Amino acid sequence: MASPSTTTATAEQGGFSDLHPDVIKSHILSRLDGPALASAASCSPTLRRLSDDDSLWLNICESTWPSTATSRMRHLISSFPCSGPRAFFSHAFPIASNGGNLSRSQSPPPPELISAVDVHYKNDLIFTKIQETETESGWFRCSPFRIDLLEPKDVVPTAIKHPEGDEECKEMIENMNLSWILIDAAGRRAANLSSQRPVAVQRHWLTGEVQARYASILAVDGAHVQCAIVVTCGGAESGEMQVREVSLEMEDMDGTHLNGKDSLVFLQGALEGRKGTGRNRVEEGQRRYAEFVEMKRERKERKQRTEGALDVFCVAFGVSIFVALCCFLFN
């Protein structure tokens, strides 16, 4: 049996070396997605050189995330250090992961955050938007952190049929994909804050609105928060639904919403933290969310036990004071 290096060399001598580089790039590499192109680059020196072409990676970014297909976004992506579009893809493709051992960043927070958001249903694009959020005003830093992509009266029509029960909601989990890339334009960094598929889908019993929740779990100095993305769809039960809300919020282990200043601490951690390989993003996002929910449950139980013990102590202390007072008065 031939060794891997011999096989690779033979394949290159008898295959790609016979093809013009433009043919390889235009008819083979241009048909690959990001992970496949990255894998192809490790197969041979020829493929590595051809796969580093910025135009290939820029096309992959735009096909993966249609929100990036604007002149400003193309310029921003191309300016990322170390190979531009390929670097952006490596930042934005994996789900955000900054680990629990990161310390609070010493660098100044970004003056502006850019959100590049795309929602697909069964591979059809149903919503895409670029939104800029300034982070330096007192209003942003002191108010609850929230990014809304739709105005209260805005709606986006879709081809999604209104679910009639739990089975249809489960079908939405399998087919509704969302990407929320947060970009620090000044620092040339990016992170994907979405779990790609919903971690939960709920149907309101009264209004009939369906709420799909996506999440990533961020941690700094051992403190964990949930970056929650909510897509709310509504409409007549006999027809097709409309997207009525696409929003991003941050909440801690107690369910309290963070303000802008505190949220920036965790978002900087996501931007500066390590990036995964991007494999099994759906399973990874659901696993982290399940772990976060379990930590919240354990924290709530500990808090209830502590409060219960404190209540018992207070009652016992009050009774002992009452008994002591009675003994003093009647003796």
C-alpha positions, 0 to 999 in steps of 0.5 A: 500500500502506498503511503499518503505522501506518495498518493498525494504526489501521484495524484498531483503528477497525474491530475492537477499538474495537467490542468491549467491553474485557472481551470482548477480555480474556476471549475473546481475550487470555486464550487467548494464551500469554506470547510471543503476549500480549507481542507483542499488547501492541505492536500498539496502545495499547488492546491494550497497556493490556489486556495489562498486566492482572496476572490475565492474566499470573498465569494464564499463569504458572500454566498454563506452570508448574503448580508456581506455582499455590499461594497462596504462589507467587501472592503471591510472583509478584505482589510482583515489581517492575514489573508483578508476574506479567509481570516474573516471566514475563520472568525465568523464560521464557528460558533463564538467560544471564549472559554471560561478562563479569559480575564477581562480585556484590557483593551478599549471597547470597540466604538462601533459594532456591526451586525451582519444577520442572515436567516434561512428557511430550507436554504431560502433566504428570508431575512438579511440585514446589516446594522451598526450600533455605537457603543460610546454614548452614555445611553448605550452603556447604561441602558439594557443591551438590546439590538433590534433589527426590525421596527415595531410595525415592520414585518417580513413575509415568509413562505413558512406555514403557521405551525399547528402543533409541536411537530411543526415547531420541531420542523422549524428547529431543523430547517430555520438557520440563523447567523449573527456575525458581530464585527469590530470594524476598528479592530478587524475582528468578528464572532458568530453569536448564533447557534445556527439552529434554534435551541428552542421554539415556542408557540404562544398559546394566545397570540399564536406567535412562534418564537425561535431562540438561538443562543451562544454562551459567553464567559469571562472571569468564570462568569457565564452569560447567555447571548440570546437571539430571538426571531418572532414570527406571526400571522394568520394560522391558515396562512404563511407567517411573517417575521416580526422581530429579530433581536439580540440581548444578553442575560446572566445566570439569574435571568437579568438583562445586562446593560451595554457596558457589562455586555461589552465585556463579554462581547469583547471576550467573544471577539478576542477568544479562540475560534473553533474548527466550525465542525458540529456547530449545531450540536455544540451550540445546543450542548452549551445551551443545555449546560447553561440551563442546567447551571441556572437550575442548580444556581436557583436551587442553591439560592432557594436553599440558602434563602430557606435556611436564612428564613428558618434562622430568622424564625428561630431567632425571632422565637428565641427573642420572644421566649426570652422576653416572656421569661424576663417579663414574667419572672 
